[in-house]
Amino acid sequence: MMDDLDELILKELRKDARQSYRRIAENLKVATGTIQNRIQKMERDKLIKGYHVDIDYQKLGYNISAIIAICIDRAKVKEVEDKLKKNPYIFGVYTVTGEYDLFLSVSFKTMAQLNEFITNELKDSAITKSVTFMILGTEKEEHTFLTG
């Protein structure tokens, strides 16, 4: 069970996951040992799954982003998911309800790379339909449900 202190700790880590236990303790006016114990417990419980670098992929030249909706033969959804999630151009694989079975979040440096991806990666016989939605702009892209 998470309590208010755990939520405050997560907010601090969202601001800067590299800050020390001591710094978090100072910011929250709590003992350093308490912060260390709480964070280690959240790591053990897999509430904190890891620490990651937030890269600006556009600065690396990945200016073509899209969401691709695909329909898959029901018996092969897991097989297709397992294959697609290994592709480095795919940032997210989402199983969804409705007309489509999966949404893919992808990013490329060129239209030719996107075209090659669609032509080669989505030619699996289990994929019965795909629709590509080009992303024209991103207003928000982060997991920050902790707002208080």
Buried (B, 14 or more C-beta within 10 A) or exposed (E): EEEEEBEBBBBBBEEEEEEEBEBBBEBBEBEBEBBBEBBEEBEEEEEBEEEEEEEEEEEEEBEBBBBBBBBBBEEBBEEBBEBBEEEEBBBEBEEEEEEBBBBBBBBBBEEEBBEEBBEEBBEBEBBEEBEBEEEEEEEEEEEEEBEE
